[in-house]
């Protein structure tokens, strides 16, 4: 669901950050008997993140949990900004924006739960997934059709690419 102005807001995005559990994954966390944490990431989402990064938008991942699986996935995708083990996401997000010199209104954030609300309410473009709580869905600019871990991130990446006039260029390399 798109709210008025979401395309214009997406056009201004210079940094796009994503929550992990429930956004990049379906929210399921597997923990082995030895304590190793496993996460399932969607390949379509990963390619969307690559296309968005290649278009010049900086990427960040923000998680309340700390995970070696997330670090590895971020490295595979070339994502430099990985914020983990966050009890409060907004201070870390604001510090990242200040460090890389991007104003909050030029940032996008995609989250799925109440701990994401402080960032969703401060950034210029806020997105969520359809199974997020109503309190989150009602306060974002865009709610994806796809579920978290099932193409929602790809949907947002393509929305930002299209709003910035870069989707056709991103697709062109596959069509020639």
C-alpha angles and dihedrals in degrees: 000000000000121000123206114287097017091122092051090047091049090050090062096052115123096159122035117191128189134200111228116214108060094011109049088022132031089253096260115129119196116205119189124217088259091054097255112148120221126194130187115223125192115239092213089057090049093053091048089054090051092051092049092048091048089053089062102262112132116230134213135179121210125191138171087213128064113229136173087205090060092049090052094048091048090052091050090053096043094244109157101184113069117162113188139172092028118169088182119024102192098069091049091046093049091048091051091050091050092047094052095036101242120139116233091243088059091055131089127202132190118199139155110203146044096273086062094056097088090058094039090054094050104043125085096240122030125188136177143173128261095250094054116116115276090247088064099038091052093054103049132084095229136026115193125231090220121073125243111281089015103083101299092122091049089051091054093044090053091046090055092044091051093046090052093047093246104108096088091051091049091051096041094078089062096045101053 
